[in-house]
Amino acid sequence: MFTLKKEDVTNLAEHSPEQPKEPYEIMVEQMEAGLKEHNRSNIGLLLSSLSAGLEVGFSILTIGIIYSLFKTEVSPGKLHLMMAMVYPLGYIFVIIGRSELFTEHTVLATIPVIDGEASFKSLFNLWAIIYSGNLIGGYLFGIIVLQFNSGTHIISLDFFHYVSQKMIAYSSINILISSIMAGWLMGTLSWLLSSSQDTLSRVVMIFLITFIVNIAGLHHCIVGSIEIFMAYLSSANHVSGFDFFKFQALSTLGNIIGGVILVAFVKYGHSKRN
């Protein structure tokens, strides 16, 4: 079992920025951060997760504007690359601003449970609050953007069909596998952020991970849900209620599997052996 002793915290505080952190040091930092989340008030978690849902929506707004401006000007490949380059924007707002994003907490909140420092009841409570807060905030952002867009037309309506089909036009097994990979990457991001020494390196890590998520078309249960929700409400609606439910269930399950099993358990075991 990892124990957060006073000397562990002191060693982290005194760690030289010129030296890479050891796996044990990263694990202690992840443990301490995870326990803080478990001990936060429910209202604090909810407000932070609402903020994250609102902020991460700026990724969708930005790629929508890029799509609408350049869809007839560049090749499909170049357009896809341009959209992937701006997709990390909302994640940077959320993570650097310290709001609570569900896919980060598949690892962060799980490690204290694996170590016996927090209960499964606390984990499920934390997940439920952050997950629901993210979706409520994201859906609110979607409603605001659609209302704004009805007067400005900065995003073409076919964009909503385009992004929603990228989420639902696959078999259930493909959506699940894609979601596991996305959860794996987002869980890895949580670990990498603890190893980063400064804000610039953290921004680079966020950019690289979320760029891969978008360029590969992987399924993120929060951002993808906002995209489908916006398509469902817009006049470009080609999404059924069943499609929405299937995506949400499979992407959430996959993100959890990817973060918990492929990152939290593996990193915990690796760090403990060291």
VOZA-327163 format. One line per field, with one value per residue: y, z, x of N, C-alpha, C in turn; residue in three letters. Coordinates in Angstrom, 3 decimals, always signed. Atoms other than C-alpha are relative to their C-alpha. Example, Ala and Ser with C-alpha at 12.3 -4.5 7.8 and 13.67 -1.06 7.14 Angstrom:
REM VOZA-327163
n.yy = (-1.190_-1.190)
n.zz = (+0.000_-0.060)
n.xx = (+0.890_-0.820)
ca.yy = (-4.500_-1.060)
ca.zz = (+7.800_+7.140)
ca.xx = (+12.300_+13.670)
c.yy = (+1.200_+1.090)
c.zz = (+0.000_+0.730)
c.xx = (+0.900_-0.770)
residu = (ala_ser)
***
This chain:
REM VOZA-327163
n.yy = (-1.207_-1.295_-0.859_-1.378_-0.480_-1.399_-0.101_+0.142_-1.295_-0.893_+0.348_-0.515_-1.455_-0.342_+0.661_-0.915_-0.018_+0.489_+1.452_+0.644_+0.638_+1.448_+0.492_-0.067_-1.403_-0.311_+0.693_-0.717_-1.225_+0.406_+0.439_-1.174_-0.749_+0.789_-0.063_-1.330_+0.027_+0.808_-0.730_-1.258_-0.019_+0.329_-1.215_-0.462_+0.874_-0.244_-1.285_+0.134_+0.843_-0.827_-0.900_+0.785_+0.288_-1.235_-0.396_+0.949_-0.241_-0.894_+0.845_+0.230_-1.282_-0.349_+0.867_-0.327_-1.197_+0.407_+0.800_-0.851_-0.943_+0.602_+1.261_-0.072_-0.638_+0.935_+1.404_+0.595_+0.361_-1.217_-0.498_+0.862_-0.360_-1.328_+0.142_+0.689_-0.924_-0.937_+0.781_-0.004_-1.278_+0.126_+0.804_-0.866_-0.851_+0.792_+0.639_-1.032_-0.735_+0.883_+0.469_+1.461_+0.711_+1.394_+0.963_-0.106_+0.624_+1.463_+0.388_-0.782_+0.386_+1.450_+0.422_+0.138_+1.168_+1.168_-0.003_+0.173_-1.272_-0.523_+1.093_+0.048_-0.889_-1.351_-0.066_-0.073_-1.296_-1.010_+0.169_-0.392_-1.461_-0.615_+0.420_-0.728_-1.413_-0.196_+0.085_-1.145_-1.169_+0.120_-0.181_-1.428_-0.670_+0.300_-0.804_-1.397_-0.130_+0.144_-1.233_-1.027_+0.302_-0.250_-1.385_-0.363_+1.009_+0.191_+1.437_+0.537_+1.064_+1.324_+0.361_+0.810_+1.339_+0.521_+0.462_+1.032_+1.261_+0.535_+0.655_+1.069_+0.809_+1.159_+1.090_-0.127_+0.435_-1.027_-1.137_+0.389_+0.035_-1.390_-0.666_+0.517_-0.680_-1.392_+0.024_+0.316_-1.222_-1.029_+0.439_-0.247_-1.447_-0.320_+0.427_-0.858_-1.341_+0.038_+0.056_-1.244_-0.909_-1.390_-0.160_+0.179_+1.433_+0.550_-0.361_+0.853_+1.344_-0.030_-0.127_+1.234_+1.078_-0.274_+0.004_+1.398_+0.397_-0.531_+0.400_+1.420_+0.164_+0.812_-0.372_-0.587_+0.061_-1.328_-0.849_+0.652_-0.135_-1.374_-0.076_+0.684_-0.789_-1.162_+0.502_+0.432_-1.178_-0.849_+0.433_+1.029_+1.168_+1.337_+0.825_+0.504_+0.157_+1.243_-0.285_-0.814_+0.859_+0.991_-0.687_-0.440_+1.171_+0.665_-0.890_-0.128_+1.262_+0.110_-0.969_+0.499_+1.158_-0.476_-0.745_+0.759_+1.253_-0.145_-1.026_-0.045_+1.240_+0.252_-0.976_+0.263_+1.168_-0.321_-0.930_+0.665_+0.886_-0.804)
n.zz = (+0.000_-0.029_-1.092_+0.224_-1.158_+0.073_+0.751_+1.424_+0.480_-0.056_+1.108_+1.221_+0.003_+0.199_+1.208_+0.950_+1.297_+1.030_-0.079_+0.232_-1.184_-0.056_-0.012_-1.350_-0.272_+0.745_-0.642_-1.234_+0.393_+0.473_-1.160_-0.780_+0.766_+0.009_-1.318_-0.126_+0.730_-0.787_-1.209_+0.333_-0.167_+1.218_+0.730_+0.636_+1.153_+1.018_+0.650_+0.801_+1.160_+0.884_+0.668_+0.985_+1.119_+0.774_+0.609_+1.007_+1.197_+0.932_+1.027_+1.050_+0.666_+0.827_+1.176_+0.841_+0.773_+0.983_+1.022_+0.810_+0.775_+0.933_+0.575_+1.470_+0.379_-0.106_+0.154_-1.247_-0.889_-0.630_-0.892_-1.185_-0.756_-0.582_-1.113_-1.086_-0.593_-0.918_-0.919_-1.402_-0.670_-1.141_-1.029_-0.649_-0.914_-1.132_-0.817_-0.580_-0.927_-1.136_-0.100_-0.119_+1.200_-0.391_+0.500_-0.822_-1.297_+0.067_-0.646_-1.201_-1.116_-0.207_-0.659_-1.456_-0.277_+0.161_-1.125_-1.243_-0.707_+0.245_+0.218_+1.277_-0.109_+0.243_+1.413_+0.839_-0.271_+0.686_+1.437_+0.368_-0.052_+1.070_+1.287_+0.235_+0.118_+1.324_+1.044_-0.136_+0.469_+1.446_+0.706_-0.107_+0.984_+1.323_+0.206_+0.189_+1.307_+1.048_+0.000_+0.571_+1.413_+0.786_+0.453_+0.622_+1.018_+0.099_+0.205_+0.951_-0.629_+0.354_-0.945_-1.083_+0.564_+0.225_-1.232_-0.661_+0.726_-0.390_-1.288_-0.056_+1.223_-0.173_-0.761_-1.448_-0.418_+0.403_-0.911_-1.287_+0.116_+0.153_-1.295_-0.875_+0.383_-0.458_-1.444_-0.227_+0.242_-0.991_-1.259_+0.127_-0.134_-1.431_-0.530_+0.572_-0.578_-1.303_+0.218_+0.643_-0.974_+0.151_+0.734_+1.429_+0.299_-0.197_+1.194_+1.093_-0.235_+0.289_+1.452_+0.697_-0.278_+0.564_+1.452_+0.423_-0.160_+1.097_+1.327_+0.138_-0.076_-1.167_-0.626_-1.337_-0.438_-0.304_+1.197_+1.016_-0.383_+0.309_+1.466_+0.412_-0.547_+0.863_+1.255_-0.289_-0.126_+1.185_+1.145_+0.693_-0.848_+0.591_-1.141_-0.727_-1.438_-0.223_+0.325_-1.099_-1.169_+0.276_-0.085_-1.364_-0.835_+0.414_-0.157_-1.435_-0.438_+0.589_-0.634_-1.347_+0.151_+0.436_-1.057_-1.249_+0.154_+0.768_-0.564_-1.468_-0.558_+0.508_-0.579_-1.436_-0.183_+0.435_-0.944_-1.294_+0.089_-0.031)
n.xx = (+0.844_-0.674_+0.442_-0.397_-0.721_-0.429_-1.247_+0.303_+0.450_-1.151_-0.891_+0.599_-0.133_-1.401_-0.490_-0.640_+0.678_-0.905_-0.036_+1.291_+0.562_+0.055_+1.383_+0.564_+0.331_+1.213_+1.100_+0.322_+0.693_+1.327_+0.759_+0.378_+1.004_+1.223_+0.630_+0.601_+1.266_+0.936_+0.367_+0.657_+1.451_+0.744_+0.349_-1.236_-0.240_+1.008_-0.250_-1.216_+0.290_+0.828_-0.933_-0.754_+0.881_+0.141_-1.269_-0.467_+0.793_-0.691_-0.636_+1.000_+0.224_-1.145_-0.100_+1.145_-0.343_-1.021_+0.686_+0.871_-0.806_-0.965_+0.464_-0.060_-1.264_-1.118_+0.363_+0.517_-1.099_-0.518_+1.039_-0.022_-1.196_+0.217_+0.942_-0.697_-0.969_+0.662_+0.826_-0.452_+0.215_+0.899_-0.656_-0.993_+0.765_+0.495_-1.027_-0.858_+0.852_+0.278_+1.381_+0.065_+0.439_+0.234_-0.984_-1.210_+0.230_-0.016_-1.264_-0.285_+0.865_-0.050_-1.232_+0.179_+0.845_-0.869_-0.935_+0.738_+0.122_+1.348_+0.951_+0.695_+1.159_-0.500_-0.372_+1.194_+0.622_-0.814_+0.230_+1.364_+0.107_-0.802_+0.570_+1.247_-0.338_-0.589_+1.028_+0.919_-0.730_-0.211_+1.277_+0.330_-0.854_+0.543_+1.213_-0.430_-0.642_+1.015_+0.783_-0.884_-0.247_+1.216_-0.034_-1.285_-0.335_-1.449_-0.209_+0.972_+0.777_-0.507_-1.070_+0.543_+0.160_-1.351_-0.642_+0.802_-0.186_-1.303_+0.171_+1.005_+0.052_-0.869_+0.597_-0.155_-1.329_-0.957_+0.160_-0.567_-1.465_-0.434_+0.159_-1.059_-1.237_+0.107_-0.162_-1.411_-0.762_+0.337_-0.591_-1.435_-0.191_+0.008_-1.298_-1.036_+0.090_-0.668_-1.444_-0.427_-0.588_+0.427_+1.250_-0.215_-0.090_+1.335_+0.779_-0.486_+0.533_+1.434_+0.143_-0.390_+0.942_+1.330_-0.182_+0.100_+1.398_+0.806_-0.485_+0.331_+1.454_+0.335_+1.264_-0.069_+1.400_+0.515_-0.020_+0.819_+1.400_+0.404_+0.112_+1.225_+1.107_+0.187_+0.564_+1.369_+0.844_-0.072_+0.805_-0.778_+0.199_+0.002_-0.348_+1.160_-0.190_-0.749_-1.400_-0.524_-0.171_-1.048_-1.281_-0.295_-0.291_-1.235_-1.151_-0.271_-0.597_-1.332_-0.900_-0.312_-0.899_-1.310_-0.669_-0.175_-0.753_-1.237_-0.885_-0.069_-0.534_-1.349_-0.928_-0.101_-0.846_-1.357_-0.617_-0.167_-1.158_-1.204)
ca.yy = (+0.000_+3.537_+5.752_+9.508_+10.204_+13.701_+12.976_+11.897_+15.246_+17.068_+15.188_+16.143_+19.773_+19.719_+17.836_+19.512_+20.644_+19.483_+15.871_+13.600_+12.268_+8.654_+6.476_+6.345_+10.144_+10.413_+7.833_+9.695_+12.890_+11.124_+9.565_+12.868_+14.605_+11.737_+11.790_+15.530_+14.888_+12.171_+14.574_+17.539_+18.609_+17.394_+20.939_+21.860_+18.848_+19.597_+23.248_+22.357_+19.621_+21.978_+24.430_+21.686_+20.719_+24.327_+24.915_+21.715_+22.686_+25.314_+22.458_+21.758_+25.427_+25.878_+22.804_+23.786_+27.192_+25.661_+23.138_+25.826_+28.197_+25.697_+22.760_+23.983_+25.485_+22.521_+18.772_+16.529_+15.339_+18.849_+19.840_+16.875_+17.827_+21.476_+20.451_+18.095_+20.908_+23.142_+20.363_+20.459_+24.040_+23.150_+20.497_+23.039_+25.402_+22.625_+20.957_+23.990_+25.732_+22.753_+21.931_+18.340_+16.227_+12.710_+10.928_+12.301_+10.828_+7.287_+7.147_+9.923_+8.843_+5.108_+4.930_+5.725_+2.975_+0.428_+1.401_+1.043_+4.734_+5.404_+3.308_+2.169_+4.074_+7.283_+6.499_+5.928_+9.044_+11.127_+9.666_+10.232_+13.885_+14.704_+12.729_+14.341_+17.796_+17.466_+16.449_+19.132_+21.795_+20.483_+20.309_+23.845_+24.980_+23.215_+24.991_+28.365_+27.774_+26.588_+29.656_+31.923_+30.151_+30.599_+34.315_+34.348_+31.153_+30.866_+27.084_+25.395_+22.933_+20.071_+20.217_+18.748_+15.848_+15.415_+15.163_+13.103_+10.504_+10.174_+9.062_+6.733_+5.312_+2.248_-1.130_-1.479_-3.355_-0.661_+2.100_+0.163_-0.451_+3.174_+4.330_+2.061_+3.619_+7.134_+6.272_+4.797_+8.025_+10.299_+8.193_+8.362_+12.133_+12.315_+10.405_+12.527_+15.770_+14.677_+14.088_+17.496_+20.236_+23.445_+24.850_+24.866_+21.173_+20.427_+22.303_+20.318_+17.030_+18.002_+19.032_+15.819_+13.448_+15.172_+15.700_+11.925_+11.414_+13.639_+12.714_+9.021_+9.648_+8.083_+8.207_+10.507_+10.080_+13.782_+15.690_+13.126_+13.308_+17.100_+16.741_+14.242_+16.324_+19.361_+17.322_+15.926_+19.415_+21.026_+20.843_+18.567_+15.873_+12.405_+10.903_+8.663_+8.301_+4.751_+5.946_+8.482_+5.912_+3.317_+5.814_+7.091_+3.655_+2.173_+5.235_+5.609_+1.931_+2.007_+5.173_+3.639_+0.369_+2.197_+4.484_+2.061_-1.211_-0.101_+2.846_+2.887_-0.793_-1.037_+2.174_+1.328_-2.104_-0.782_+2.037_-0.178_-2.644_+0.233)
ca.zz = (+0.000_-0.792_+2.289_+1.971_+4.597_+5.405_+3.950_+0.633_+0.260_+1.327_-1.254_-3.966_-2.969_-3.031_-6.323_-8.759_-11.984_-13.874_-12.822_-14.179_-11.530_-10.491_-10.941_-7.154_-6.949_-9.660_-7.885_-4.566_-6.325_-8.090_-4.785_-2.963_-5.774_-5.944_-2.214_-2.343_-4.942_-2.799_+0.145_-1.719_-1.122_-3.584_-4.479_-5.180_-7.462_-9.259_-9.920_-11.135_-13.415_-14.798_-15.596_-17.353_-19.489_-20.551_-21.257_-23.180_-25.565_-27.035_-28.799_-30.714_-31.432_-32.797_-35.030_-36.258_-37.346_-39.032_-40.849_-42.054_-43.223_-45.063_-46.140_-49.762_-49.720_-48.826_-49.338_-46.834_-45.456_-44.807_-43.279_-40.908_-39.867_-39.294_-37.104_-35.090_-34.509_-32.794_-31.038_-27.899_-27.088_-24.810_-22.984_-22.303_-20.804_-18.586_-17.412_-16.950_-15.270_-12.862_-13.645_-13.256_-16.433_-16.093_-18.253_-16.143_-13.042_-14.379_-13.183_-10.617_-8.519_-8.908_-7.613_-3.970_-4.168_-5.465_-2.611_-0.025_+0.916_-0.478_-0.881_-3.978_-2.703_-2.677_-6.178_-7.684_-5.970_-7.351_-10.839_-10.851_-9.865_-12.327_-15.178_-14.775_-14.254_-17.411_-19.486_-18.085_-18.656_-22.134_-23.148_-21.859_-23.942_-26.970_-26.511_-26.203_-29.336_-31.396_-30.353_-31.158_-34.468_-35.541_-35.842_-36.915_-39.011_-38.180_-38.243_-41.203_-40.294_-42.153_-39.593_-36.931_-39.214_-40.029_-36.411_-35.159_-37.897_-36.902_-33.501_-34.398_-37.868_-36.510_-35.045_-31.289_-30.986_-32.929_-30.746_-27.621_-28.824_-29.917_-26.511_-24.681_-26.658_-25.869_-22.170_-22.277_-23.747_-21.335_-18.380_-19.629_-19.871_-16.166_-15.385_-17.743_-16.250_-12.835_-14.335_-16.067_-14.384_-15.737_-17.426_-20.924_-20.798_-19.479_-22.405_-24.822_-23.225_-23.405_-27.040_-28.084_-26.366_-27.452_-30.952_-31.240_-29.904_-32.633_-35.578_-34.909_-34.493_-31.039_-28.891_-25.857_-23.756_-22.869_-25.990_-28.322_-26.365_-26.737_-30.492_-30.862_-28.623_-30.833_-33.960_-32.335_-31.625_-34.903_-38.174_-39.381_-37.133_-38.397_-34.957_-33.347_-29.623_-29.844_-31.572_-28.792_-26.037_-27.708_-28.113_-24.550_-22.948_-25.002_-24.923_-21.162_-20.546_-22.920_-21.427_-17.948_-19.073_-20.834_-17.901_-15.014_-16.348_-18.901_-16.914_-13.219_-12.446_-14.670_-13.417_-9.811_-10.116_-11.985_-9.501_-6.458_-7.691_-8.003)
ca.xx = (+0.000_+1.165_+1.046_+1.137_+3.738_+4.904_+8.324_+6.750_+5.013_+8.177_+10.243_+7.777_+7.910_+11.713_+11.949_+14.347_+12.611_+15.698_+15.212_+12.461_+10.105_+10.326_+7.187_+6.747_+6.791_+4.157_+2.017_+2.242_+1.184_-1.695_-2.759_-2.762_-4.695_-7.192_-7.830_-8.464_-11.168_-12.762_-12.831_-14.308_-17.888_-20.508_-21.512_-17.889_-17.471_-20.728_-19.905_-16.411_-17.743_-20.417_-17.656_-15.684_-18.681_-19.149_-15.461_-14.742_-17.539_-15.220_-13.423_-16.647_-17.277_-13.768_-13.725_-17.207_-15.944_-12.871_-15.076_-17.481_-14.748_-12.571_-14.766_-14.804_-11.313_-9.098_-9.042_-10.874_-7.548_-6.268_-9.599_-9.472_-5.934_-6.886_-9.806_-7.606_-5.114_-7.703_-9.652_-7.400_-8.467_-11.398_-9.363_-6.621_-9.210_-10.551_-7.359_-5.129_-8.072_-8.396_-12.023_-13.224_-13.433_-14.826_-12.241_-9.390_-10.994_-11.138_-7.515_-7.195_-10.174_-9.515_-5.947_-6.889_-9.545_-7.036_-4.737_-7.501_-7.487_-10.984_-14.138_-15.998_-19.029_-16.999_-15.673_-19.116_-20.464_-17.581_-17.977_-21.743_-21.414_-18.626_-20.210_-23.629_-22.103_-20.007_-23.024_-25.324_-22.681_-21.934_-25.592_-26.129_-23.170_-24.681_-28.019_-26.269_-24.181_-27.151_-29.139_-26.198_-25.622_-29.255_-28.539_-24.880_-24.573_-20.891_-21.257_-22.896_-25.655_-24.008_-21.175_-23.450_-24.328_-20.630_-19.424_-22.355_-21.920_-18.264_-19.552_-22.450_-21.764_-19.958_-20.786_-21.137_-17.844_-15.979_-17.447_-16.439_-12.870_-12.515_-13.782_-11.336_-8.490_-9.755_-10.041_-6.549_-5.167_-7.056_-5.951_-2.378_-2.767_-3.628_-0.425_+1.692_+0.391_+1.659_+5.092_+5.163_+7.161_+5.596_+2.506_+3.999_+4.871_+1.372_-0.191_+1.995_+0.898_-2.777_-2.379_-0.623_-3.062_-6.279_-4.913_-4.534_-8.076_-9.503_-7.281_-7.998_-11.746_-11.822_-14.951_-14.989_-18.126_-18.406_-17.329_-18.901_-22.139_-22.239_-21.667_-24.509_-26.784_-26.229_-26.932_-30.060_-31.399_-30.362_-32.247_-29.446_-30.888_-29.930_-29.596_-32.177_-32.704_-31.385_-28.196_-27.716_-28.217_-25.962_-23.157_-23.457_-23.505_-20.673_-18.423_-18.795_-18.072_-15.100_-13.613_-13.840_-12.245_-9.432_-8.706_-9.163_-7.771_-5.181_-3.842_-4.784_-4.126_-1.056_+0.549_-0.247_+1.336_+4.368_+4.987_+4.504_+7.114_+9.554)
c.yy = (+1.246_+0.800_+1.395_+0.557_+1.440_+0.140_-0.163_+1.337_+0.987_-0.256_+0.514_+1.502_+0.432_-0.576_+1.023_-0.052_-0.524_-1.519_-0.581_-0.697_-1.514_-0.445_+0.093_+1.422_+0.407_-0.639_+0.691_+1.268_-0.295_-0.402_+1.182_+0.803_-0.746_+0.059_+1.357_+0.042_-0.799_+0.775_+1.343_-0.096_-0.315_+1.241_+0.573_-0.813_+0.301_+1.304_-0.065_-0.828_+0.705_+0.949_-0.736_-0.316_+1.208_+0.314_-0.944_+0.140_+0.930_-0.770_-0.202_+1.287_+0.314_-0.893_+0.240_+1.210_-0.342_-0.789_+0.901_+0.952_-0.666_-1.260_-0.014_+0.548_-0.965_-1.425_-0.551_-0.362_+1.200_+0.569_-0.797_+0.345_+1.350_-0.074_-0.677_+0.924_+0.957_-0.721_+0.058_+1.249_-0.124_-0.799_+0.820_+0.927_-0.763_-0.431_+1.018_+0.835_-0.815_-0.281_-1.522_-0.634_-1.491_-0.927_+0.141_-0.801_-1.514_-0.532_+0.674_-0.454_-1.478_-0.432_-0.056_-1.192_-1.280_-0.148_-0.178_+1.266_+0.648_-1.177_+0.044_+0.916_+1.443_+0.188_+0.179_+1.319_+1.117_-0.070_+0.511_+1.519_+0.637_-0.325_+0.802_+1.491_+0.336_+0.022_+1.182_+1.273_-0.025_+0.211_+1.457_+0.805_-0.221_+0.824_+1.457_+0.196_-0.112_+1.251_+1.135_-0.206_+0.258_+1.430_+0.369_-0.930_-0.171_-1.466_-0.505_-1.218_-1.389_-0.430_-0.937_-1.425_-0.674_-0.570_-1.093_-1.350_-0.627_-0.763_-1.248_-0.953_-1.204_-1.083_+0.213_-0.379_+1.022_+1.224_-0.317_+0.012_+1.408_+0.741_-0.474_+0.700_+1.457_+0.085_-0.280_+1.262_+1.059_-0.377_+0.205_+1.478_+0.414_-0.338_+0.924_+1.401_+0.053_-0.041_+1.290_+1.022_+1.432_+0.059_-0.260_-1.479_-0.672_+0.300_-0.879_-1.407_-0.064_+0.053_-1.329_-1.103_+0.247_+0.139_-1.419_-0.479_+0.455_-0.507_-1.469_-0.253_-0.850_+0.590_+0.452_+0.203_+1.370_+0.864_-0.607_+0.130_+1.407_+0.160_-0.634_+0.757_+1.205_-0.413_-0.389_+1.183_+0.848_-0.550_-1.018_-1.336_-1.286_-1.022_-0.438_-0.077_-1.251_+0.198_+0.753_-0.881_-1.002_+0.636_+0.292_-1.175_-0.616_+0.886_+0.179_-1.259_-0.123_+0.957_-0.454_-1.175_+0.454_+0.708_-0.841_-1.190_+0.221_+1.037_-0.125_-1.261_-0.246_+0.948_-0.230_-1.181_+0.274_+0.883_-0.664_-0.924_+0.774_+0.702)
c.zz = (+0.000_+1.169_-0.218_+1.263_-0.221_-0.841_-1.498_-0.595_-0.021_-1.160_-1.326_-0.093_-0.303_-1.291_-0.971_-1.339_-1.128_-0.032_-0.286_+1.259_-0.130_+0.006_+1.370_+0.339_-0.714_+0.676_+1.294_-0.326_-0.491_+1.185_+0.803_-0.707_-0.014_+1.322_+0.245_-0.700_+0.777_+1.210_-0.281_+0.230_-1.322_-0.821_-0.705_-1.238_-1.128_-0.747_-0.889_-1.254_-0.987_-0.810_-1.086_-1.226_-0.902_-0.770_-1.105_-1.295_-0.992_-1.036_-1.172_-0.765_-0.969_-1.225_-0.939_-0.876_-1.075_-1.142_-0.951_-0.886_-1.130_-0.710_-1.519_-0.504_-0.011_-0.187_+1.316_+0.989_+0.741_+0.989_+1.301_+0.895_+0.688_+1.201_+1.197_+0.713_+1.006_+1.040_+1.451_+0.785_+1.255_+1.138_+0.749_+0.995_+1.273_+0.924_+0.639_+1.006_+1.196_+0.203_-0.073_-1.258_+0.301_-0.426_+0.671_+1.290_-0.074_+0.624_+1.350_+1.200_+0.336_+0.804_+1.525_+0.391_-0.110_+1.217_+1.341_+0.808_-0.194_-0.347_-1.404_+0.021_-0.280_-1.471_-0.882_+0.205_-0.750_-1.504_-0.414_-0.040_-1.163_-1.369_-0.316_-0.157_-1.346_-1.090_+0.071_-0.513_-1.503_-0.794_+0.053_-0.998_-1.409_-0.322_-0.274_-1.396_-1.128_-0.093_-0.629_-1.500_-0.868_-0.522_-0.749_-1.138_-0.175_-0.185_-0.940_+0.606_-0.347_+0.895_+1.075_-0.480_-0.142_+1.293_+0.689_-0.691_+0.307_+1.315_-0.072_-1.195_+0.057_+0.760_+1.484_+0.456_-0.374_+0.904_+1.346_-0.043_-0.116_+1.332_+1.010_-0.305_+0.463_+1.508_+0.407_-0.149_+1.064_+1.385_+0.014_+0.151_+1.464_+0.633_-0.492_+0.609_+1.370_-0.146_-0.604_+1.050_-0.072_-0.889_-1.488_-0.366_+0.180_-1.212_-1.179_+0.144_-0.336_-1.504_-0.699_+0.196_-0.674_-1.519_-0.540_+0.090_-1.195_-1.358_-0.263_+0.056_+1.171_+0.748_+1.444_+0.498_+0.347_-1.258_-1.106_+0.298_-0.304_-1.502_-0.480_+0.489_-0.897_-1.346_+0.188_+0.052_-1.267_-1.109_-0.848_+0.718_-0.822_+1.083_+0.703_+1.485_+0.329_-0.293_+1.141_+1.213_-0.206_+0.108_+1.452_+0.885_-0.349_+0.208_+1.468_+0.540_-0.516_+0.626_+1.392_-0.074_-0.356_+1.103_+1.223_-0.187_-0.676_+0.571_+1.514_+0.593_-0.432_+0.635_+1.494_+0.252_-0.347_+1.037_+1.347_-0.017_+0.076_+1.340)
c.xx = (+0.872_-0.551_+0.562_+0.649_+0.456_+1.249_-0.217_-0.398_+1.153_+0.947_-0.538_+0.193_+1.422_+0.580_+0.584_-0.710_+0.865_+0.049_-1.383_-0.480_+0.061_-1.462_-0.651_-0.430_-1.281_-1.206_-0.423_-0.785_-1.416_-0.888_-0.505_-1.089_-1.328_-0.744_-0.655_-1.356_-1.056_-0.520_-0.674_-1.508_-0.688_-0.320_+1.231_+0.326_-0.976_+0.262_+1.237_-0.247_-0.923_+0.872_+0.779_-0.848_-0.197_+1.275_+0.450_-0.799_+0.663_+0.808_-0.953_-0.274_+1.130_+0.112_-1.180_+0.271_+1.030_-0.641_-0.786_+0.792_+0.769_-0.493_+0.045_+1.327_+1.176_-0.509_-0.543_+1.097_+0.565_-1.015_-0.009_+1.187_-0.172_-0.941_+0.660_+0.976_-0.651_-0.875_+0.478_-0.366_-0.870_+0.619_+1.048_-0.690_-0.365_+1.131_+0.938_-0.789_-0.454_-1.490_-0.001_-0.576_-0.046_+1.125_+1.359_-0.152_-0.169_+1.286_+0.155_-0.825_+0.099_+1.213_-0.136_-0.871_+0.819_+0.913_-0.689_-0.180_-1.373_-0.904_-0.594_-1.221_+0.403_+0.358_-1.228_-0.745_+0.734_-0.215_-1.375_-0.146_+0.746_-0.593_-1.265_+0.267_+0.603_-1.057_-0.967_+0.665_+0.197_-1.273_-0.452_+0.822_-0.544_-1.235_+0.360_+0.580_-1.019_-0.867_+0.799_+0.176_-1.223_-0.044_+1.254_+0.409_+1.510_+0.361_-1.083_-0.697_+0.516_+1.161_-0.538_-0.287_+1.365_+0.600_-0.809_+0.156_+1.348_-0.089_-0.873_+0.028_+0.942_-0.761_+0.257_+1.403_+1.055_-0.085_+0.643_+1.527_+0.569_-0.057_+1.046_+1.320_-0.009_+0.183_+1.431_+0.849_-0.276_+0.520_+1.502_+0.312_+0.040_+1.346_+1.110_-0.014_+0.665_+1.515_+0.539_+0.413_-0.522_-1.236_+0.178_+0.055_-1.353_-0.890_+0.403_-0.562_-1.489_-0.230_+0.268_-1.042_-1.345_+0.046_-0.142_-1.450_-0.823_+0.446_-0.332_-1.502_-0.452_-1.194_+0.197_-1.417_-0.589_-0.066_-0.856_-1.479_-0.525_-0.200_-1.304_-1.231_-0.301_-0.590_-1.456_-0.962_-0.054_-0.884_+0.743_-0.135_-0.081_+0.317_-1.275_+0.312_+0.791_+1.479_+0.674_+0.294_+1.130_+1.380_+0.356_+0.394_+1.351_+1.224_+0.356_+0.673_+1.432_+0.995_+0.402_+0.969_+1.402_+0.758_+0.320_+0.927_+1.350_+0.954_+0.111_+0.631_+1.442_+1.010_+0.183_+0.948_+1.449_+0.706_+0.253_+1.203_+1.306_+0.183)
residu = (met_phe_thr_leu_lys_lys_glu_asp_val_thr_asn_leu_ala_glu_his_ser_pro_glu_gln_pro_lys_glu_pro_tyr_glu_ile_met_val_glu_gln_met_glu_ala_gly_leu_lys_glu_his_asn_arg_ser_asn_ile_gly_leu_leu_leu_ser_ser_leu_ser_ala_gly_leu_glu_val_gly_phe_ser_ile_leu_thr_ile_gly_ile_ile_tyr_ser_leu_phe_lys_thr_glu_val_ser_pro_gly_lys_leu_his_leu_met_met_ala_met_val_tyr_pro_leu_gly_tyr_ile_phe_val_ile_ile_gly_arg_ser_glu_leu_phe_thr_glu_his_thr_val_leu_ala_thr_ile_pro_val_ile_asp_gly_glu_ala_ser_phe_lys_ser_leu_phe_asn_leu_trp_ala_ile_ile_tyr_ser_gly_asn_leu_ile_gly_gly_tyr_leu_phe_gly_ile_ile_val_leu_gln_phe_asn_ser_gly_thr_his_ile_ile_ser_leu_asp_phe_phe_his_tyr_val_ser_gln_lys_met_ile_ala_tyr_ser_ser_ile_asn_ile_leu_ile_ser_ser_ile_met_ala_gly_trp_leu_met_gly_thr_leu_ser_trp_leu_leu_ser_ser_ser_gln_asp_thr_leu_ser_arg_val_val_met_ile_phe_leu_ile_thr_phe_ile_val_asn_ile_ala_gly_leu_his_his_cys_ile_val_gly_ser_ile_glu_ile_phe_met_ala_tyr_leu_ser_ser_ala_asn_his_val_ser_gly_phe_asp_phe_phe_lys_phe_gln_ala_leu_ser_thr_leu_gly_asn_ile_ile_gly_gly_val_ile_leu_val_ala_phe_val_lys_tyr_gly_his_ser_lys_arg_asn)
***
